[in-house]
Amino acid sequence: MNTLELAPNAAVAICDSHVEAQEAIERLCQAGFDAAKMSVAGGEEHSPGRLFGCYGEQGRVAHRGSSGAFWTGLWERLSGWALFAGSESGPILIAGPLAGWVAAALDNEPIFGGLSAFAAGLYSLGIPRDAVRTYEEAVRAGKFLVMFHGTASELAGVGDALRHMAARNHRRSG
C-alpha cells in the first residue's frame, strides 16, 4: 500500500494490486468495521484483444476477466457495484457505496467544474480536490482504492488497522 489518507468523512488507501486491496478489506472486516461503509475502486487488468464483462445471473452480479474472482467476491460482500467507462480512462469498477455516489455525480456533472464523474463522487465525500485527482490518476495507473466512509472516531480506527500496510507514506489531508 502506497498511501493512507484521512479526510473528514473517509479514509482512502491506495493499493498497488487487487491482492493488497483484498488484504485491506480483510483487515478492516477482522477489526470489526462495517462492510456496508467500505468501497473499492480499480480497473480491469486486461490484455489487448481480451474481452472482460460484468453480468447478472440469478440475482447475483459476476465479473469475467483476469480479476473476476476478486470483483465478484467484493460485489457479493460490499453493498453496491458499478462499472463505468469513460473516453479518457479505461473502465473503472467499483464495489460499495462509492458506486452510488459516482452515479449521482453523473447526474450532477455541471456542479463539479471539470471533475470526471469518478472524481466528483470522491469530492462529494469531502475529499480535497488535489487528493481526488491523485486518486483518479492512481486508478488510471492500475492501482486500487480502498475506502471507508464514517465518523472521525471510526476513521481513526481504520488508520490503526491499516497503518502498517502504509508504512511508506501516511499523511493527513483536509
C-alpha positions, -999 to 999 in steps of 0.1 A, spaced: 0 0 0 14 34 -10 -8 58 8 -33 60 36 -50 94 39 -78 105 63 -103 131 50 -131 145 72 -155 117 62 -134 90 46 -101 71 49 -86 63 15 -58 38 9 -40 34 -25 -31 -2 -30 -7 -14 -57 -27 -46 -66 -60 -62 -61 -43 -86 -37 -33 -57 -14 -69 -43 -17 -83 -76 -7 -59 -77 23 -70 -42 34 -107 -52 32 -100 -84 52 -81 -64 79 -110 -39 82 -136 -67 85 -115 -86 110 -111 -54 130 -149 -52 132 -156 -24 107 -189 -24 89 -185 -37 54 -215 -15 43 -192 15 48 -164 1 26 -157 7 -11 -131 -4 -36 -124 12 -69 -100 0 -96 -96 -10 -132 -95 -43 -150 -61 -58 -157 -65 -67 -193 -46 -77 -224 -52 -62 -258 -78 -81 -277 -91 -98 -245 -127 -92 -235 -140 -89 -200 -175 -84 -188 -199 -80 -159 -233 -96 -158 -261 -106 -136 -274 -141 -132 -300 -154 -107 -298 -122 -86 -260 -122 -84 -235 -100 -102 -205 -116 -117 -173 -105 -134 -154 -124 -160 -119 -113 -167 -84 -115 -152 -96 -103 -118 -130 -119 -119 -128 -137 -86 -117 -105 -68 -145 -83 -82 -173 -110 -79 -163 -116 -43 -163 -79 -35 -197 -74 -52 -211 -102 -30 -196 -88 2 -200 -50 -2 -232 -30 -8 -234 -16 -43 -214 -21 -75 -207 -3 -108 -187 -4 -140 -181 30 -155 -163 35 -188 -152 69 -200 -133 82 -230 -103 94 -210 -99 64 -188 -104 27 -192 -132 10 -173 -134 17 -136 -150 -9 -114 -164 -1 -80 -177 -22 -51 -195 -5 -22 -215 27 -17 -190 48 -38 -208 33 -68 -239 52 -60 -221 85 -53 -203 83 -87 -237 75 -104 -252 106 -87 -223 127 -99 -231 117 -135 -265 134 -130 -249 165 -115 -218 168 -136 -220 206 -142 -218 212 -105 -184 197 -101 -165 220 -125 -142 200 -146 -140 168 -125 -149 135 -140 -179 116 -125 -155 94 -106 -135 123 -92 -168 141 -84 -180 111 -65 -149 112 -43 -151 150 -40 -187 148 -27 -174 129 3 -153 159 14 -121 147 -1 -100 177 -12 -98 183 -50 -60 177 -52 -63 144 -34 -92 134 -57 -70 140 -87 -43 118 -72 -68 90 -65 -81 92 -101 -46 91 -115 -38 61 -93 -68 41 -106 -59 50 -142 -24 37 -135 -37 3 -124 -39 8 -87 -68 2 -64 -85 25 -39 -99 11 -6 -122 35 12 -140 35 45 -167 61 49 -176 70 85 -172 92 116 -140 107 128 -137 81 156 -142 53 131 -117 67 107 -90 68 135 -96 31 140 -93 25 102 -59 42 103 -48 19 132 -60 -12 113 -42 -3 81 -12 18 92 14 -10 89 3 -16 53 10 21 45 45 23 61 59 41 31 36 71 33 10 82 58 -4 117 59 -35 136 69 -54 156 43 -82 181 46 
